Amino acid sequence: MGKVILVTGASSGIGLSVANALQAAGHTVYGTSRDLSRLKSVSFKPIQLDVTDDGSVKAAVDKIIKAEEKIDVLVNNAGNGVTGPAYAMPVEYAKKQFEVNFFGVIRVSSAVIPKMIEAKKGLVINVSSLAGLFGLPYQALYSASKYAIEGYSQSLRMELRNTGVKVVIINPGDFKTDFTQSRDKVPFPLKNEQLEKEFNTAVASMEKDESVGANPDVIGKKICQIVDSSSPSHRYLIGALGQTIAVPLKRILPGGLFEKLMNDHYGIK
């Protein structure tokens, strides 16, 4: 039987692929965007929702509940990125990053999960990142926001243990989406040739990785499997082996060696 599913950030990239895949699998999918004009001619039900606005979140959730009487699955996908030097980062960029990537997850989850608890069943899928499991140079704010999702999700899972509501985290690597073009870039602020060179090299490396990443439809297929599973795992790493292998390597390698390997990848010698 098809489920009622809410996917945030469904206008492009991972969210669009996930919403399309779930709709094609026979579910009733509501995909959100701050701007409904970005959801024209989609296969799923478009709905306006701004994860940074309490009223917008409440209105969207209430509309779905009125139409469907329930939300079976929540996919917290909406997010953005900021790149820049952690050692000279304006606080307003950090606030913007967390407002979407972390506080947005809390807003939507807090609007949806109580209704799942009442129904004694439900599934929450939080889209984290490999960057939520190890820091990336010049993506400190993005990594920090995804680390926050990791801690929130683990606590949430423990709290919901006896409610019938499951919590899953997915950790994607680099996929080819418009995330690269939409990322906020903080201009390099210091007169330091060495650090500026490293900054530019690292940014070029991350953008190259994203440009050759896999199609996000891979994530859509995986989330369809998760939704259909009666006993999903707590976590799913999704991406190229060359990236996902960093997770077990971090556990077994000395910290200094792991960081050296990461720096080497991003051109920081």
N, C-alpha and C positions, 0 to 999 in steps of 0.2 A: 504494500500500500504506500502511495506517495506521502511524503511529509511536507509540512509547511516550513519553509526555510528562509531566513533573513540573512542576506550577504551584504555587508557594508563595503563601500568603495568599489562598486561594481561597474563603473563607467569605463574602465580600461584595465589593462594588465592582468594580474592574477585574479582580481575580483571579477572581471568580466568573463574570464575563462572558467572560473569556478561556477558562477551563476549560470552560464550557458550549459555547462556539463551537467549540473544538477537538474536543470529544467529538461534537458534531453533525456535524462534518466527517469523522468516521470514524476518529479516532485513539483510542488507549487512554490516557486521561488520569487521572492521580493528582493530586487537588487537596488541598492541605494546610490545616490549621488547628491552632492550639494546643489548641483545644477541639472534639472531634469532634461534640459536640451541636449545633454551629453548621453542620454539614454533613449535616443530615438531608434526605432526599428530593432529593438532587442527582442529576444525570444521569451524573456521572463517579464514579470510585472515590475515596472519601474516605480520607485517611490522616493520622494524628496526627503533627505535626512542629512543634517550637518552634525557630525559627531562632536563638534565643539560647542553645541548649543543644546542646553537641557530641554527647552521647549520644543525644538525640532525633533529631538529623539523621542520625547513623550508622544508627540502628535503622530509620528510615523508608527510607533509601536501600537498605539491605541487604534490606529486605522487598520492595521493588520489583524489585531485581535477582534475588532468589530466584524471584519469580513470573514475571518477563518476560525475564530474562537480559540486559537492557540498558535503558538510558535514552537515547533518541535526541535528545530536546529538553529543555532546562531553561529554565523561565521564572522568573527571580528577580523576584518581584513583591511579596513581603511587605514592608510598610513602615508607618511611622506618622509623625505630624507634631507639631511643637512650635512654638508661637508665643510671642513675648516679645521684650523689648528686648535686643539683642546687647550693649549697653553695661552691662548688669547681670544677666547670665545665670548662674544657679547651675550649677556644673560637672556636678552630678548629672543635670541635664536633657540636657546635651550627651552624656553617657555613655549615657543611655537612648536618645537619638535614634540615635547611631551603632551601638549594640549591635544594633538591628534593621535599620536601613537600610543599613548598610555591613558590619559584621562578620557579619551574617546572610547577606549575599550571599557573603562569603568562605567561611563555613562550608559552605554548601550546594554552592557551586561546587567547593571542594576535595574534597568527598565524591563528586561526580559526574564531574567532568572527567577524572580519571585513567582511568576506565572508558571514556569516549569516546575517549581517546587510544589505548587498547588496541584499540578497534574501528576506529580510523582514520577515524572520522566522528562528527559530532554538531553540535548547534547550541545555543548559549547566548544567551538573550535577556534582557538586563538592563533592568529598568524604571527608568529615571532620571526626569527631569522637565525641563520648560523651566527650572525653578529650578536645574537642574544646569548651565545655560549662562549664566545671569545671576542675580545675587543679588536677593532680594526683601526689602523692608523688613519687619522684625519676623518674618521667617522665616529668620533667619541660620543656625540650626542645621539646618533642613531643607535649605536651599540647600547648606550645607557638606557634608552627608551625600551629597547627589546629585552635587556636584562630585567627591567622593571616588570615587563609582561611575564617573564619566567617566574619571578617570585610571586606575583599576584596569582598566576594560574596554579602554582603548586599549593598555595594557601587555600585558594578557592576549591580545589579538588578535595582537600582534606575536610573542609567545612561541609561539602556536599556529599560526603561519603555515604550517608544513610538516607538520601533523598530520592535516588533514582536518576539524578542529573549527573552526567559524565562531563569531564573536562579534558580536552585534548589540545596539545600544542603541536603545530607544525613549524619546522625550521627550514625554510627554503634557502638554497644558495642563490647564485646569480642566474636570473632568467631574463630573456630579451623582452623588455617592456618599455613603456615611455617613462619609467621611473628615473632613468638617467637624465632625460631632458627636463624633468620637473623638479629635480633636486635643487635645493637652495645651496648656493656656494658663497661662503664667507670669504671676501677678498683677503689675501695674505697681508697681515698688518705690520710686519716687522721689517727692518732693514738688516736682513741676515741672508746672504746669498746661499749659504749651505742649506739652511732650513727651507728657504723658498724653493730651491731646486728639488729637495726631497718632497715637499708638498706637491709641486707640479707633477713630479714623477709618479707619486702615489695616486693622485687623482686620475692621471692618464691610465694607470694600470687598472684601477677599479672600473673605469668606463669601458676599457677594452674587454674586461671579463664579462661585463653586462652585455656588450654588443654581440658577443658570440655565445651567449647563454642559450639554454634550451627554450623551446616554446612553452609558455605557461600552461598550455593545455595539459601538460604532464601533472601539474598540481590539481587541475580540475578532476582528472581521472582518479587521482589518489583520494581526494576528498569524497568523491562518490563512493569509493570503497569504504572509507571511514564511516560515512553516514549509514551504509548498509550493514556494518559490522555490529554484532550484538555485544561484543566485548573489545572495543578499540584499545589500542595501546595508549599510554600516556603521551608519547612523543613520536613524531615521524620526521626523520631527516630526509629532505627531498632536494636532489641536485646531483651534479657531477661528482664522481668518486674522488676526484682530485681536490674537491672542496669539502665534502662531507667527512673525508678521512681525517680532517683536522680535529674533529671532535674527540675521537679516541686517542689521537696523538697528544692532545693537550693533557689527557689523563695520565699518560705513561711517560712523557718526556719531561726532563727538568724544565722549569719555567723559563730560564734564560735561553735554552736551546729552542724551545717552541717559539718564543718571541723573535729570535733571530731568523728562524725559518719564515715567519710571517713578514718580517721586515724585508727579507731578501725578495719575497714574492712581490712586494710593493715598491721595490727599488730603493729601499732605505739601507744603505750599506754602513 
